[in-house]
Amino acid sequence: MKTILITGCNGNLAATIIPVLLNLNFKILGCDIHDSNSKETLKTIKLGLNKYIKCNLSDENEIMSLINNFEHSGFPNYLINNAAIDFVPKVNNEEDGLDISNFDNVIKVNIKAPLILSKYFISNWKQKNTRGTIVNISSIYSKISPDPNLYQKGFVKNILYGITKSALNSVTQQLAVLTAKNNIRVNALLFSGIKSKHQNKDFVKKYQSRIPIGRLMNSHEIIEPLIFLISEKNTYTTGLLLKIDGGYSLI
């Protein structure tokens, strides 16, 4: 059976991805920071998640515990590095974009954890001659700067988000080169803003006016690009930084 690990499985993107992958006959393992009986985790389990593993990706010891678990039970064939620390506007949230007080944790979760997981997955795949596939969830802010004019007054998206996603792009491309001859593929998806019921109406209006397609991305629109990258028939695409942004990054 095709087995896939999704990090940050309790997040909004994973909630869209999991049911679709189940319908494609994937066995889905998920890890996140929450307890197994938390409301976040129980909601994910109800989607059909096959197994949940609690793992704080800012803690290297916990990552290694996760790896050791796979050493005994078997490594998944696919890895989706979805977990990330993001920065979103909150009510009365004053943010100049330059707060680096959480620098270490952001680096650990957004860059170090995907790299460590990829390293051990790749090592196992090479040993077992497995056609492994990694998909890193990046952002168009890895390529361009967030536009401060789109956000609510007093908020600027933190610089650490774009920095770490840029680094994740580099990880993607360098790993792709290092593993290509082993039939291991490593790619990344670069998304723009995804529609959410929690978004500020003024933000949505401004953001949509900047997108050539004229609207925010719907969550289901992440599926086809992901399926393309993990398809068993897709044997020649590696190192791709696939932008799904409605043309946002073109203007």
Secondary structure, DSSP 8 states (H G I E B T S, - for coil): -EEEEEESTTSHHHHHHHHHHHHTTEEEEEEESS-TTSHHHHHHHHTT-SEEEE--TT-HHHHHHHHHHHHHH---SEEEE---------TT--B-S---TTHHHHHIIIIIHHHHHHHHHHHHHHHHT---EEEEEEEGGGTS---GGGS-TTB---HHHHHHHHHHHHHHHHHHHHHGGGT-EEEEEEE--B--TTS-HHHHHHHHHHSTTSS-B-GGGGHHHHHHHH-TT--S--S-EEEESTTGGG-
